[in-house]
Every structure is written in structure tokens, then in C-alpha cells.
Amino acid sequence: MTTVYRVQDKDGRGPWKPGFSHRWVEDREDHNNLPPWFVEFGNVHLKCIYGMTIGSACVTLDQLRRWFTASEYATLQRYGYRAVMMDVSRVLGESPVQCFVERSKPFSEGVIEVELYPA
């Protein structure tokens, strides 16, 4: 098992869903350094075992902070999102900014909330 970190809602869905990012993403110059997993890893999802839950995550909290500034995260919290850690079965792709993972449980189950920006 490998521990990873994500920002997600109670259903395990991340905030990059279509039509939602305009509500919380701030204009900043480093977005070009944060490619979506399908751009960075290509068809990595084809390596997964059928029936597993798949998605993007980060190996460290520092990586996760690159994706979400403190103010973006505060906005996401108002929408019900939280930073969590979870164990995953396999890392299918990894880069300096993110990883793509598979897990036997849904992302909403067996996660532990973590402080992304401690007060």
C-alpha cells in the first residue's frame, strides 16, 4: 500500500470536474506547470485492474499545495471539499507534481482528513 493525498468532496470527487473550476481557481502563472493527469501520463488509466477506483492524487502534502493555494482551498472548503489521505493499491504514473492511482475502495471510503494549511 502507498499513502497519497487528495482534495475531494464527500463523494470522493475532486474539484476539477467540468463546469466547476471557474468557481474556485484563481488566475496564477504556474497553472501551465500543473498538467491534467491525462496530458501528463497519457492512457495510464488503461493499466488499471477492472473494477478499481482510479484518479489523480499527490504523494506529499507539498505537492498538493502546488495544486491548491491557501485561498483556493478556503473556497473549496466552503463548497464541502477537504484534503484527505488514503492508502491506494498501486501508483500507475508518477511525476514531480502528481500521481495517478488505483484503489479497491471508492475514494470516499476509509480516508483520513488532513490539514492542508494548518492554522
MODELLER restraints for C-alpha pairs under 7 A, 6 or more apart:
rsr = mdl.restraints
at = mdl.atoms
rsr.add(forms.Gaussian(group=physical.xy_distance, feature=features.Distance(at['CA:1:A'], at['CA:87:A']), mean=5.86, stdev=0.5))
rsr.add(forms.Gaussian(group=physical.xy_distance, feature=features.Distance(at['CA:1:A'], at['CA:88:A']), mean=5.64, stdev=0.5))
rsr.add(forms.Gaussian(group=physical.xy_distance, feature=features.Distance(at['CA:1:A'], at['CA:89:A']), mean=5.25, stdev=0.5))
rsr.add(forms.Gaussian(group=physical.xy_distance, feature=features.Distance(at['CA:2:A'], at['CA:87:A']), mean=5.32, stdev=0.5))
rsr.add(forms.Gaussian(group=physical.xy_distance, feature=features.Distance(at['CA:2:A'], at['CA:88:A']), mean=5.38, stdev=0.5))
rsr.add(forms.Gaussian(group=physical.xy_distance, feature=features.Distance(at['CA:2:A'], at['CA:89:A']), mean=6.69, stdev=0.5))
rsr.add(forms.Gaussian(group=physical.xy_distance, feature=features.Distance(at['CA:3:A'], at['CA:85:A']), mean=6.60, stdev=0.5))
rsr.add(forms.Gaussian(group=physical.xy_distance, feature=features.Distance(at['CA:3:A'], at['CA:86:A']), mean=5.45, stdev=0.5))
rsr.add(forms.Gaussian(group=physical.xy_distance, feature=features.Distance(at['CA:3:A'], at['CA:87:A']), mean=4.38, stdev=0.5))
rsr.add(forms.Gaussian(group=physical.xy_distance, feature=features.Distance(at['CA:3:A'], at['CA:88:A']), mean=6.28, stdev=0.5))
rsr.add(forms.Gaussian(group=physical.xy_distance, feature=features.Distance(at['CA:4:A'], at['CA:57:A']), mean=6.14, stdev=0.5))
rsr.add(forms.Gaussian(group=physical.xy_distance, feature=features.Distance(at['CA:4:A'], at['CA:58:A']), mean=5.55, stdev=0.5))
rsr.add(forms.Gaussian(group=physical.xy_distance, feature=features.Distance(at['CA:4:A'], at['CA:59:A']), mean=4.85, stdev=0.5))
rsr.add(forms.Gaussian(group=physical.xy_distance, feature=features.Distance(at['CA:4:A'], at['CA:60:A']), mean=6.82, stdev=0.5))
rsr.add(forms.Gaussian(group=physical.xy_distance, feature=features.Distance(at['CA:4:A'], at['CA:85:A']), mean=5.56, stdev=0.5))
rsr.add(forms.Gaussian(group=physical.xy_distance, feature=features.Distance(at['CA:4:A'], at['CA:86:A']), mean=5.61, stdev=0.5))
rsr.add(forms.Gaussian(group=physical.xy_distance, feature=features.Distance(at['CA:4:A'], at['CA:87:A']), mean=6.34, stdev=0.5))
rsr.add(forms.Gaussian(group=physical.xy_distance, feature=features.Distance(at['CA:5:A'], at['CA:57:A']), mean=5.57, stdev=0.5))
rsr.add(forms.Gaussian(group=physical.xy_distance, feature=features.Distance(at['CA:5:A'], at['CA:58:A']), mean=5.09, stdev=0.5))
rsr.add(forms.Gaussian(group=physical.xy_distance, feature=features.Distance(at['CA:5:A'], at['CA:59:A']), mean=6.27, stdev=0.5))
rsr.add(forms.Gaussian(group=physical.xy_distance, feature=features.Distance(at['CA:5:A'], at['CA:60:A']), mean=6.57, stdev=0.5))
rsr.add(forms.Gaussian(group=physical.xy_distance, feature=features.Distance(at['CA:5:A'], at['CA:61:A']), mean=6.61, stdev=0.5))
rsr.add(forms.Gaussian(group=physical.xy_distance, feature=features.Distance(at['CA:5:A'], at['CA:64:A']), mean=6.99, stdev=0.5))
rsr.add(forms.Gaussian(group=physical.xy_distance, feature=features.Distance(at['CA:5:A'], at['CA:83:A']), mean=6.99, stdev=0.5))
rsr.add(forms.Gaussian(group=physical.xy_distance, feature=features.Distance(at['CA:5:A'], at['CA:84:A']), mean=5.61, stdev=0.5))
rsr.add(forms.Gaussian(group=physical.xy_distance, feature=features.Distance(at['CA:5:A'], at['CA:85:A']), mean=4.42, stdev=0.5))
rsr.add(forms.Gaussian(group=physical.xy_distance, feature=features.Distance(at['CA:5:A'], at['CA:86:A']), mean=6.50, stdev=0.5))
rsr.add(forms.Gaussian(group=physical.xy_distance, feature=features.Distance(at['CA:6:A'], at['CA:57:A']), mean=5.06, stdev=0.5))
rsr.add(forms.Gaussian(group=physical.xy_distance, feature=features.Distance(at['CA:6:A'], at['CA:58:A']), mean=6.41, stdev=0.5))
rsr.add(forms.Gaussian(group=physical.xy_distance, feature=features.Distance(at['CA:6:A'], at['CA:83:A']), mean=5.62, stdev=0.5))
rsr.add(forms.Gaussian(group=physical.xy_distance, feature=features.Distance(at['CA:6:A'], at['CA:84:A']), mean=5.46, stdev=0.5))
rsr.add(forms.Gaussian(group=physical.xy_distance, feature=features.Distance(at['CA:6:A'], at['CA:85:A']), mean=6.48, stdev=0.5))
rsr.add(forms.Gaussian(group=physical.xy_distance, feature=features.Distance(at['CA:7:A'], at['CA:14:A']), mean=5.96, stdev=0.5))
rsr.add(forms.Gaussian(group=physical.xy_distance, feature=features.Distance(at['CA:7:A'], at['CA:81:A']), mean=6.39, stdev=0.5))
rsr.add(forms.Gaussian(group=physical.xy_distance, feature=features.Distance(at['CA:7:A'], at['CA:82:A']), mean=5.34, stdev=0.5))
rsr.add(forms.Gaussian(group=physical.xy_distance, feature=features.Distance(at['CA:7:A'], at['CA:83:A']), mean=4.27, stdev=0.5))
rsr.add(forms.Gaussian(group=physical.xy_distance, feature=features.Distance(at['CA:7:A'], at['CA:84:A']), mean=6.19, stdev=0.5))
rsr.add(forms.Gaussian(group=physical.xy_distance, feature=features.Distance(at['CA:8:A'], at['CA:14:A']), mean=4.30, stdev=0.5))
rsr.add(forms.Gaussian(group=physical.xy_distance, feature=features.Distance(at['CA:8:A'], at['CA:15:A']), mean=6.37, stdev=0.5))
rsr.add(forms.Gaussian(group=physical.xy_distance, feature=features.Distance(at['CA:8:A'], at['CA:81:A']), mean=5.11, stdev=0.5))
rsr.add(forms.Gaussian(group=physical.xy_distance, feature=features.Distance(at['CA:8:A'], at['CA:82:A']), mean=5.65, stdev=0.5))
rsr.add(forms.Gaussian(group=physical.xy_distance, feature=features.Distance(at['CA:8:A'], at['CA:83:A']), mean=6.55, stdev=0.5))
rsr.add(forms.Gaussian(group=physical.xy_distance, feature=features.Distance(at['CA:9:A'], at['CA:80:A']), mean=5.84, stdev=0.5))
rsr.add(forms.Gaussian(group=physical.xy_distance, feature=features.Distance(at['CA:9:A'], at['CA:81:A']), mean=4.36, stdev=0.5))
rsr.add(forms.Gaussian(group=physical.xy_distance, feature=features.Distance(at['CA:9:A'], at['CA:82:A']), mean=6.41, stdev=0.5))
rsr.add(forms.Gaussian(group=physical.xy_distance, feature=features.Distance(at['CA:10:A'], at['CA:108:A']), mean=6.15, stdev=0.5))
rsr.add(forms.Gaussian(group=physical.xy_distance, feature=features.Distance(at['CA:11:A'], at['CA:108:A']), mean=5.21, stdev=0.5))
rsr.add(forms.Gaussian(group=physical.xy_distance, feature=features.Distance(at['CA:12:A'], at['CA:107:A']), mean=4.64, stdev=0.5))
rsr.add(forms.Gaussian(group=physical.xy_distance, feature=features.Distance(at['CA:12:A'], at['CA:108:A']), mean=4.20, stdev=0.5))
rsr.add(forms.Gaussian(group=physical.xy_distance, feature=features.Distance(at['CA:15:A'], at['CA:21:A']), mean=6.62, stdev=0.5))
rsr.add(forms.Gaussian(group=physical.xy_distance, feature=features.Distance(at['CA:24:A'], at['CA:72:A']), mean=5.75, stdev=0.5))
rsr.add(forms.Gaussian(group=physical.xy_distance, feature=features.Distance(at['CA:24:A'], at['CA:75:A']), mean=6.04, stdev=0.5))
rsr.add(forms.Gaussian(group=physical.xy_distance, feature=features.Distance(at['CA:24:A'], at['CA:76:A']), mean=6.56, stdev=0.5))
rsr.add(forms.Gaussian(group=physical.xy_distance, feature=features.Distance(at['CA:25:A'], at['CA:72:A']), mean=6.26, stdev=0.5))
rsr.add(forms.Gaussian(group=physical.xy_distance, feature=features.Distance(at['CA:26:A'], at['CA:72:A']), mean=6.80, stdev=0.5))
rsr.add(forms.Gaussian(group=physical.xy_distance, feature=features.Distance(at['CA:34:A'], at['CA:97:A']), mean=6.93, stdev=0.5))
rsr.add(forms.Gaussian(group=physical.xy_distance, feature=features.Distance(at['CA:37:A'], at['CA:56:A']), mean=6.55, stdev=0.5))
rsr.add(forms.Gaussian(group=physical.xy_distance, feature=features.Distance(at['CA:37:A'], at['CA:100:A']), mean=6.85, stdev=0.5))
rsr.add(forms.Gaussian(group=physical.xy_distance, feature=features.Distance(at['CA:41:A'], at['CA:93:A']), mean=6.39, stdev=0.5))
rsr.add(forms.Gaussian(group=physical.xy_distance, feature=features.Distance(at['CA:44:A'], at['CA:92:A']), mean=6.50, stdev=0.5))
rsr.add(forms.Gaussian(group=physical.xy_distance, feature=features.Distance(at['CA:44:A'], at['CA:93:A']), mean=6.76, stdev=0.5))
rsr.add(forms.Gaussian(group=physical.xy_distance, feature=features.Distance(at['CA:48:A'], at['CA:102:A']), mean=6.59, stdev=0.5))
rsr.add(forms.Gaussian(group=physical.xy_distance, feature=features.Distance(at['CA:52:A'], at['CA:102:A']), mean=5.96, stdev=0.5))
rsr.add(forms.Gaussian(group=physical.xy_distance, feature=features.Distance(at['CA:52:A'], at['CA:103:A']), mean=5.51, stdev=0.5))
rsr.add(forms.Gaussian(group=physical.xy_distance, feature=features.Distance(at['CA:52:A'], at['CA:104:A']), mean=4.97, stdev=0.5))
rsr.add(forms.Gaussian(group=physical.xy_distance, feature=features.Distance(at['CA:53:A'], at['CA:102:A']), mean=5.45, stdev=0.5))
rsr.add(forms.Gaussian(group=physical.xy_distance, feature=features.Distance(at['CA:53:A'], at['CA:103:A']), mean=5.09, stdev=0.5))
rsr.add(forms.Gaussian(group=physical.xy_distance, feature=features.Distance(at['CA:53:A'], at['CA:104:A']), mean=6.12, stdev=0.5))
rsr.add(forms.Gaussian(group=physical.xy_distance, feature=features.Distance(at['CA:53:A'], at['CA:105:A']), mean=6.56, stdev=0.5))
rsr.add(forms.Gaussian(group=physical.xy_distance, feature=features.Distance(at['CA:53:A'], at['CA:106:A']), mean=5.75, stdev=0.5))
rsr.add(forms.Gaussian(group=physical.xy_distance, feature=features.Distance(at['CA:54:A'], at['CA:101:A']), mean=5.56, stdev=0.5))
rsr.add(forms.Gaussian(group=physical.xy_distance, feature=features.Distance(at['CA:54:A'], at['CA:102:A']), mean=4.39, stdev=0.5))
rsr.add(forms.Gaussian(group=physical.xy_distance, feature=features.Distance(at['CA:54:A'], at['CA:103:A']), mean=6.41, stdev=0.5))
rsr.add(forms.Gaussian(group=physical.xy_distance, feature=features.Distance(at['CA:55:A'], at['CA:100:A']), mean=5.59, stdev=0.5))
rsr.add(forms.Gaussian(group=physical.xy_distance, feature=features.Distance(at['CA:55:A'], at['CA:101:A']), mean=5.60, stdev=0.5))
rsr.add(forms.Gaussian(group=physical.xy_distance, feature=features.Distance(at['CA:55:A'], at['CA:102:A']), mean=6.75, stdev=0.5))
rsr.add(forms.Gaussian(group=physical.xy_distance, feature=features.Distance(at['CA:56:A'], at['CA:98:A']), mean=6.89, stdev=0.5))
rsr.add(forms.Gaussian(group=physical.xy_distance, feature=features.Distance(at['CA:56:A'], at['CA:99:A']), mean=5.67, stdev=0.5))
rsr.add(forms.Gaussian(group=physical.xy_distance, feature=features.Distance(at['CA:56:A'], at['CA:100:A']), mean=4.42, stdev=0.5))
rsr.add(forms.Gaussian(group=physical.xy_distance, feature=features.Distance(at['CA:56:A'], at['CA:101:A']), mean=6.15, stdev=0.5))
rsr.add(forms.Gaussian(group=physical.xy_distance, feature=features.Distance(at['CA:57:A'], at['CA:98:A']), mean=5.83, stdev=0.5))
rsr.add(forms.Gaussian(group=physical.xy_distance, feature=features.Distance(at['CA:57:A'], at['CA:99:A']), mean=5.33, stdev=0.5))
rsr.add(forms.Gaussian(group=physical.xy_distance, feature=features.Distance(at['CA:57:A'], at['CA:100:A']), mean=6.16, stdev=0.5))
rsr.add(forms.Gaussian(group=physical.xy_distance, feature=features.Distance(at['CA:58:A'], at['CA:64:A']), mean=5.71, stdev=0.5))
rsr.add(forms.Gaussian(group=physical.xy_distance, feature=features.Distance(at['CA:58:A'], at['CA:97:A']), mean=6.96, stdev=0.5))
rsr.add(forms.Gaussian(group=physical.xy_distance, feature=features.Distance(at['CA:58:A'], at['CA:98:A']), mean=4.63, stdev=0.5))
rsr.add(forms.Gaussian(group=physical.xy_distance, feature=features.Distance(at['CA:58:A'], at['CA:99:A']), mean=5.55, stdev=0.5))
rsr.add(forms.Gaussian(group=physical.xy_distance, feature=features.Distance(at['CA:59:A'], at['CA:98:A']), mean=6.81, stdev=0.5))
rsr.add(forms.Gaussian(group=physical.xy_distance, feature=features.Distance(at['CA:59:A'], at['CA:99:A']), mean=6.86, stdev=0.5))
rsr.add(forms.Gaussian(group=physical.xy_distance, feature=features.Distance(at['CA:61:A'], at['CA:116:A']), mean=6.73, stdev=0.5))
rsr.add(forms.Gaussian(group=physical.xy_distance, feature=features.Distance(at['CA:63:A'], at['CA:97:A']), mean=5.55, stdev=0.5))
rsr.add(forms.Gaussian(group=physical.xy_distance, feature=features.Distance(at['CA:63:A'], at['CA:98:A']), mean=6.85, stdev=0.5))
rsr.add(forms.Gaussian(group=physical.xy_distance, feature=features.Distance(at['CA:70:A'], at['CA:117:A']), mean=6.50, stdev=0.5))
rsr.add(forms.Gaussian(group=physical.xy_distance, feature=features.Distance(at['CA:82:A'], at['CA:113:A']), mean=6.83, stdev=0.5))
rsr.add(forms.Gaussian(group=physical.xy_distance, feature=features.Distance(at['CA:83:A'], at['CA:113:A']), mean=5.82, stdev=0.5))
rsr.add(forms.Gaussian(group=physical.xy_distance, feature=features.Distance(at['CA:83:A'], at['CA:114:A']), mean=5.56, stdev=0.5))
rsr.add(forms.Gaussian(group=physical.xy_distance, feature=features.Distance(at['CA:83:A'], at['CA:115:A']), mean=6.70, stdev=0.5))
rsr.add(forms.Gaussian(group=physical.xy_distance, feature=features.Distance(at['CA:83:A'], at['CA:116:A']), mean=6.12, stdev=0.5))
rsr.add(forms.Gaussian(group=physical.xy_distance, feature=features.Distance(at['CA:84:A'], at['CA:111:A']), mean=6.08, stdev=0.5))
rsr.add(forms.Gaussian(group=physical.xy_distance, feature=features.Distance(at['CA:84:A'], at['CA:112:A']), mean=5.30, stdev=0.5))
rsr.add(forms.Gaussian(group=physical.xy_distance, feature=features.Distance(at['CA:84:A'], at['CA:113:A']), mean=4.24, stdev=0.5))
rsr.add(forms.Gaussian(group=physical.xy_distance, feature=features.Distance(at['CA:84:A'], at['CA:114:A']), mean=5.23, stdev=0.5))
rsr.add(forms.Gaussian(group=physical.xy_distance, feature=features.Distance(at['CA:85:A'], at['CA:111:A']), mean=5.75, stdev=0.5))
rsr.add(forms.Gaussian(group=physical.xy_distance, feature=features.Distance(at['CA:85:A'], at['CA:112:A']), mean=5.31, stdev=0.5))
rsr.add(forms.Gaussian(group=physical.xy_distance, feature=features.Distance(at['CA:85:A'], at['CA:113:A']), mean=6.41, stdev=0.5))
rsr.add(forms.Gaussian(group=physical.xy_distance, feature=features.Distance(at['CA:85:A'], at['CA:114:A']), mean=6.64, stdev=0.5))
rsr.add(forms.Gaussian(group=physical.xy_distance, feature=features.Distance(at['CA:86:A'], at['CA:110:A']), mean=6.94, stdev=0.5))
rsr.add(forms.Gaussian(group=physical.xy_distance, feature=features.Distance(at['CA:86:A'], at['CA:111:A']), mean=4.92, stdev=0.5))
rsr.add(forms.Gaussian(group=physical.xy_distance, feature=features.Distance(at['CA:86:A'], at['CA:112:A']), mean=6.55, stdev=0.5))
rsr.add(forms.Gaussian(group=physical.xy_distance, feature=features.Distance(at['CA:88:A'], at['CA:101:A']), mean=6.67, stdev=0.5))
rsr.add(forms.Gaussian(group=physical.xy_distance, feature=features.Distance(at['CA:88:A'], at['CA:102:A']), mean=6.07, stdev=0.5))
rsr.add(forms.Gaussian(group=physical.xy_distance, feature=features.Distance(at['CA:88:A'], at['CA:103:A']), mean=4.76, stdev=0.5))
rsr.add(forms.Gaussian(group=physical.xy_distance, feature=features.Distance(at['CA:89:A'], at['CA:102:A']), mean=5.87, stdev=0.5))
rsr.add(forms.Gaussian(group=physical.xy_distance, feature=features.Distance(at['CA:89:A'], at['CA:103:A']), mean=5.00, stdev=0.5))
rsr.add(forms.Gaussian(group=physical.xy_distance, feature=features.Distance(at['CA:89:A'], at['CA:104:A']), mean=6.86, stdev=0.5))
rsr.add(forms.Gaussian(group=physical.xy_distance, feature=features.Distance(at['CA:90:A'], at['CA:101:A']), mean=5.73, stdev=0.5))
rsr.add(forms.Gaussian(group=physical.xy_distance, feature=features.Distance(at['CA:90:A'], at['CA:102:A']), mean=5.46, stdev=0.5))
rsr.add(forms.Gaussian(group=physical.xy_distance, feature=features.Distance(at['CA:90:A'], at['CA:103:A']), mean=6.98, stdev=0.5))
rsr.add(forms.Gaussian(group=physical.xy_distance, feature=features.Distance(at['CA:91:A'], at['CA:99:A']), mean=6.70, stdev=0.5))
rsr.add(forms.Gaussian(group=physical.xy_distance, feature=features.Distance(at['CA:91:A'], at['CA:100:A']), mean=5.89, stdev=0.5))
rsr.add(forms.Gaussian(group=physical.xy_distance, feature=features.Distance(at['CA:91:A'], at['CA:101:A']), mean=4.44, stdev=0.5))
rsr.add(forms.Gaussian(group=physical.xy_distance, feature=features.Distance(at['CA:91:A'], at['CA:102:A']), mean=6.58, stdev=0.5))
rsr.add(forms.Gaussian(group=physical.xy_distance, feature=features.Distance(at['CA:92:A'], at['CA:100:A']), mean=5.49, stdev=0.5))
rsr.add(forms.Gaussian(group=physical.xy_distance, feature=features.Distance(at['CA:92:A'], at['CA:101:A']), mean=5.46, stdev=0.5))
rsr.add(forms.Gaussian(group=physical.xy_distance, feature=features.Distance(at['CA:93:A'], at['CA:99:A']), mean=5.37, stdev=0.5))
rsr.add(forms.Gaussian(group=physical.xy_distance, feature=features.Distance(at['CA:93:A'], at['CA:100:A']), mean=5.04, stdev=0.5))
rsr.add(forms.Gaussian(group=physical.xy_distance, feature=features.Distance(at['CA:94:A'], at['CA:100:A']), mean=6.47, stdev=0.5))
